[in-house]
Amino acid sequence: MIITLLYYLLTGYIVFLIIWNLIKSKKWQDEVLYVIILIPFLLRLLRLK
Amino acid sequence: MPNQNMIRKIIISSLALALLIAAGISFYRSRNLKEPVVLGPGVTEVRQLSDYFSGIKNSINDCHVYILEGEEPGGSFLILGGTHPEEPACRLTTWILAENARVLKGKIFLILSANRSATTVTRLGGAYPPDFTIPTPWGGQKFRMGDRWSNPLDQWPDPEVYIHYPSRQELAYVDIRNLNRTWPGRANGTLTEKTCYAMTQLIKAEGIDVVIDLHEAELQYPVISTIVAHEKGQDLAAMASMMISGTEDFNIGMENSPAALRGLSHREIGDHTQAISLLLEAPEPMLDATRGKTDRALLLEGKDEFVVRAGEHGLLFEKIDEKGWPIDVRVGRHCSTIIQLIELWTEDHPEKGIILENVPRYAEVIEEGTGAYLFDPDAAPDSKVKYE
């Protein structure tokens, strides 16, 4: 249970990093890449998949 | 320019959000799809698995245990469907039993979703259909497709290496979520281990004589169209194999449970309880690695040109042609094999026998279709409907 909680915290931290990079990005190609890789992390945080 | 950048980010993020919502709704609906079971005339009681081990109470794997008890005392069988929910003929077979079977002597325990968590997810990245519908005279009944492993939402993360308890054999990391690698289970283990532990307690508490674990296998896997038997059940399985091959329109083999392969039901139930453990395998082309499009048609019809081509190159352990392996054939095989095993057991152990009726055999399931044996939940009283 504790390990699971840590993994969710880790996932949340990665989501934060991806969104931070998305905000700072200047290239649209990078932005598309960031939002695509963001989706599975958000689905996990929302406990949907 | 900063504004232009921001507008672009908002548009891209909005598109991703739309994808997230669409996918999320699909995943949520699939995970929460209610599968009705209309209790048949033979069901005398429905318990929860947690009645045998409180450690899984209120968890997703606290599944229903359907009990069919005859008026005359006798032996007891436990039949497991949904150990691997991506093998749907197994759950459908137990559905037919729950909705149709009558037991005159002895007791049959049925579990339709042995790993209910695994019914709520499909193979990650596999583009599997989330559900499928069995046509019935009253329309159709929708079932969750499911996966081989427990849903990571219910058990996460996986270890680097899965060390089986109690043998300490090293297995593939993902198999810590595989219900057929975690027998006999562990009271303080993972959800999947606790589920096996609960079922082991059921087997012990109820004095189960024979456990039948239903499965389907890819045609490229050598253990197919067979009964895998613990050494305690070799005679029973061998006789069933001979009788079925002689009296039904299909053949089924018999294999010994390998003593060195740990965690499987046919090995551990026999080793750790008083019960004989048997595992039935029917062919399912959808599981083959060389299949084409993985859709509902393949799931239900079992037709795949690439698997046929693999057969032409001698790569399969079971034959396949353009007729494929339809779901009715796979369900019918399981039904007839269960009937045959029960009849043979009763012949050998009259005092611990089971008399079972109103279960269709292979030829009947093929002729009528699986859906002919499923009942309309809207036409049944609420007290007679359970949901998986």
HADDOCK unambig.tbl for C-alpha pairs under 7 A between the chains (distance, minus, plus):
assign (segid A and resid 4 and name CA) (segid B and resid 156 and name CA) 5.80 0.50 0.50
assign (segid A and resid 4 and name CA) (segid B and resid 157 and name CA) 6.30 0.50 0.50
assign (segid A and resid 31 and name CA) (segid B and resid 9 and name CA) 6.99 0.50 0.50
assign (segid A and resid 32 and name CA) (segid B and resid 12 and name CA) 6.48 0.50 0.50
assign (segid A and resid 35 and name CA) (segid B and resid 13 and name CA) 6.39 0.50 0.50
assign (segid A and resid 35 and name CA) (segid B and resid 16 and name CA) 6.05 0.50 0.50
assign (segid A and resid 36 and name CA) (segid B and resid 16 and name CA) 6.83 0.50 0.50
assign (segid A and resid 39 and name CA) (segid B and resid 20 and name CA) 6.14 0.50 0.50
assign (segid A and resid 43 and name CA) (segid B and resid 24 and name CA) 6.94 0.50 0.50
assign (segid A and resid 47 and name CA) (segid B and resid 153 and name CA) 6.25 0.50 0.50
assign (segid A and resid 48 and name CA) (segid B and resid 24 and name CA) 6.00 0.50 0.50
assign (segid A and resid 48 and name CA) (segid B and resid 27 and name CA) 6.04 0.50 0.50
assign (segid A and resid 48 and name CA) (segid B and resid 28 and name CA) 6.03 0.50 0.50
assign (segid A and resid 49 and name CA) (segid B and resid 27 and name CA) 6.54 0.50 0.50
assign (segid A and resid 49 and name CA) (segid B and resid 153 and name CA) 6.80 0.50 0.50
